[in-house]
Amino acid sequence: MFIYDLNLLCSELGKTTISCAFHAKKGEIMKCPYCLKAETKVLDSRTTPDNDAIRRRRECDECNKRFTTYERVEIMDISVVKKDGKIEAFDREKILKGMLTAFEKRPMKEDKIERLVSSIEARIRNSDKTEIKSKKIGEMVMEELQKHDEVAYIRFASVCKKFRDANQFVKVVNNLKTEV
C-alpha cells in the first residue's frame, strides 16, 4: 500500500494549501481531487530534497486542474511493551534523549550519537516484529554504549537497571574491568 499526501495549491482559494491523505492500493489510479475523475497524467516527477519521497506534479485530463502528490514508503508501526505491560508507539527520540544524557560532558559528537541511534532503530525495524520490549531496547542501547564509552554505559545502565546503591555500580565497573 502507498500513502499519497496531496498538497493542492488552489488559485480559487487564494493560494491556500489543502492537505489530504489517500491510501491507494497498488495499481489503483490517482483520482483528481477536484472532479474525482481517474484520468490524470504526470507532468513532472522528482525526489524531495531529503530523498524521503517522490514528488509528482499531475494534471487532470477532464478539468485540467493541476495538483501535487507525494509518494512515501509506509513504515511499519512498532509498539513498545513497557515493564508494567503498557504499550506505546516506538519513539526514536526517547533513545536519542537517553543517549544524549548518558554522553553528557563526554567526548562524543552529537552526529555520532545520532548514527548510533539510527543503527539501533535499524536493528529494531529489521527484526520484522511489530512489538518489542522496552527492556530489549535498553539492552541494545547498553550494548552500543559499552562499545563506545564506558562512563556513558554505566550512566545509562544505572537508570535502565535501576541501581539501588553504590554496590551495583561497583559490580558493573568490575565486570567492565574483567572484560578488558
C-alpha positions as CSV (number, residue, x, y, z in Angstrom):
1,M,0.0,0.0,0.0
2,F,1.2,3.5,-0.8
3,I,0.4,6.7,1.0
4,Y,-0.2,9.8,-1.0
5,D,-0.1,13.2,0.7
6,L,-1.7,15.8,-1.6
7,N,-0.8,19.4,-1.3
8,L,-3.1,21.3,-3.6
9,L,-2.4,24.9,-4.4
10,C,-5.7,26.3,-5.4
11,S,-5.7,29.7,-7.0
12,E,-9.5,29.8,-6.5
13,L,-8.9,29.6,-2.7
14,G,-6.4,32.4,-2.5
15,K,-3.5,30.1,-2.8
16,T,-4.4,28.3,0.4
17,T,-2.7,24.9,0.8
18,I,-5.1,22.0,1.3
19,S,-3.6,18.7,2.6
20,C,-5.2,15.4,2.1
21,A,-4.1,11.8,2.7
22,F,-5.2,9.0,0.4
23,H,-4.4,5.3,0.7
24,A,-4.2,3.7,-2.7
25,K,-3.8,0.1,-3.5
26,K,-1.1,-0.9,-5.9
27,G,-2.2,-0.4,-9.4
28,E,-5.0,2.0,-8.4
29,I,-5.2,5.2,-10.5
30,M,-4.8,8.5,-8.8
31,K,-8.1,10.4,-8.9
32,C,-8.3,14.2,-9.4
33,P,-9.2,15.8,-6.0
34,Y,-11.3,18.4,-7.9
35,C,-13.6,16.4,-10.1
36,L,-12.7,12.8,-8.9
37,K,-12.0,11.6,-12.4
38,A,-9.5,8.8,-12.7
39,E,-7.7,10.2,-15.8
40,T,-4.7,12.2,-14.7
41,K,-1.2,12.5,-16.2
42,V,2.1,13.0,-14.5
43,L,3.8,16.2,-15.7
44,D,6.9,16.0,-13.6
45,S,8.5,13.6,-11.1
46,R,11.4,14.2,-8.8
47,T,12.6,13.2,-5.3
48,T,12.2,15.6,-2.4
49,P,15.3,17.4,-1.1
50,D,15.7,14.9,1.7
51,N,15.1,11.9,-0.6
52,D,12.3,10.5,1.5
53,A,9.5,10.9,-1.1
54,I,8.8,11.2,-4.7
55,R,7.0,14.5,-5.7
56,R,4.7,14.2,-8.7
57,R,3.1,17.2,-10.4
58,R,-0.2,16.0,-12.1
59,E,-2.8,17.4,-14.3
60,C,-6.4,16.1,-14.7
61,D,-7.4,15.2,-18.2
62,E,-11.0,16.1,-17.5
63,C,-10.9,19.5,-15.7
64,N,-7.3,20.4,-16.5
65,K,-6.5,21.4,-12.9
66,R,-3.1,20.7,-11.5
67,F,-2.1,19.1,-8.2
68,T,0.9,17.6,-6.5
69,T,1.2,14.2,-4.9
70,Y,4.0,12.9,-2.6
71,E,4.7,9.2,-2.6
72,R,6.3,7.8,0.6
73,V,7.2,4.4,2.0
74,E,4.8,3.4,4.7
75,I,6.9,2.4,7.6
76,M,5.6,-0.4,9.8
77,D,4.4,0.8,13.2
78,I,6.3,-0.7,16.1
79,S,4.9,-0.9,19.6
80,V,7.0,-0.9,22.7
81,V,5.9,-3.1,25.6
82,K,6.8,-1.3,28.9
83,K,7.8,-3.1,32.1
84,D,4.4,-2.5,33.5
85,G,2.7,-4.0,30.5
86,K,1.6,-0.8,28.9
87,I,2.1,-0.4,25.2
88,E,3.2,2.7,23.4
89,A,4.4,3.7,20.0
90,F,8.1,3.4,19.3
91,D,9.8,6.7,19.5
92,R,13.5,7.0,18.4
93,E,13.6,10.4,20.2
94,K,13.5,8.6,23.6
95,I,16.5,6.6,22.7
96,L,18.3,9.7,21.5
97,K,17.4,11.6,24.7
98,G,18.7,8.7,26.8
99,M,21.9,8.5,24.9
100,L,22.5,12.3,25.0
101,T,22.0,12.2,28.7
102,A,24.5,9.3,29.1
103,F,27.1,11.1,26.9
104,E,26.6,14.4,28.6
105,K,30.0,16.1,29.1
106,R,31.7,13.2,27.3
107,P,33.9,13.4,24.2
108,M,31.2,12.2,21.8
109,K,29.9,14.3,18.9
110,E,26.2,14.6,18.5
111,D,26.2,13.3,14.9
112,K,28.0,10.1,16.1
113,I,25.3,9.6,18.7
114,E,22.7,10.2,16.1
115,R,24.3,7.4,13.9
116,L,24.2,5.1,16.9
117,V,20.5,5.7,17.4
118,S,19.9,5.2,13.7
119,S,21.8,1.9,14.0
120,I,19.6,0.7,16.9
121,E,16.4,1.8,15.1
122,A,17.5,-0.1,12.0
123,R,18.1,-3.2,14.1
124,I,14.6,-2.9,15.6
125,R,12.9,-2.3,12.2
126,N,14.9,-5.1,10.5
127,S,13.6,-7.6,13.1
128,D,10.3,-7.5,11.3
129,K,8.5,-7.6,14.6
130,T,5.7,-5.2,15.4
131,E,6.3,-5.3,19.2
132,I,9.5,-5.0,21.2
133,K,10.0,-5.0,24.9
134,S,11.5,-1.8,26.4
135,K,14.0,-4.0,28.2
136,K,15.3,-5.3,24.8
137,I,15.7,-1.7,23.6
138,G,17.6,-0.8,26.8
139,E,19.9,-3.8,26.2
140,M,20.6,-2.7,22.6
141,V,21.4,0.8,23.8
142,M,23.7,-0.5,26.6
143,E,25.5,-2.8,24.0
144,E,26.3,0.2,21.8
145,L,27.3,2.4,24.8
146,Q,29.6,-0.2,26.1
147,K,31.5,-0.4,22.8
148,H,32.0,3.4,22.7
149,D,32.2,4.9,26.2
150,E,32.3,3.0,29.5
151,V,31.2,6.0,31.5
152,A,28.2,6.6,29.3
153,Y,27.4,2.9,29.6
154,I,27.5,3.0,33.4
155,R,25.3,6.1,33.5
156,F,22.7,4.6,31.2
157,A,22.8,1.2,32.9
158,S,22.3,2.8,36.3
159,V,19.0,4.2,35.1
160,C,18.0,1.2,32.9
161,K,18.7,-1.4,35.6
162,K,17.5,0.9,38.4
163,F,20.7,0.7,40.6
164,R,19.7,0.9,44.3
165,D,23.1,1.5,45.8
166,A,26.8,2.0,45.1
167,N,27.5,-1.7,45.2
168,Q,25.6,-2.2,42.0
169,F,27.9,0.4,40.4
170,V,31.0,-1.4,41.7
171,K,29.7,-4.7,40.2
172,V,29.3,-3.1,36.8
173,V,32.7,-1.5,36.9
174,N,34.3,-4.7,38.0
175,N,32.6,-6.6,35.1
176,L,33.9,-4.0,32.7
177,K,37.4,-4.4,34.1
178,T,37.3,-8.2,33.6
179,E,36.0,-7.9,30.1
180,V,39.0,-5.7,29.1
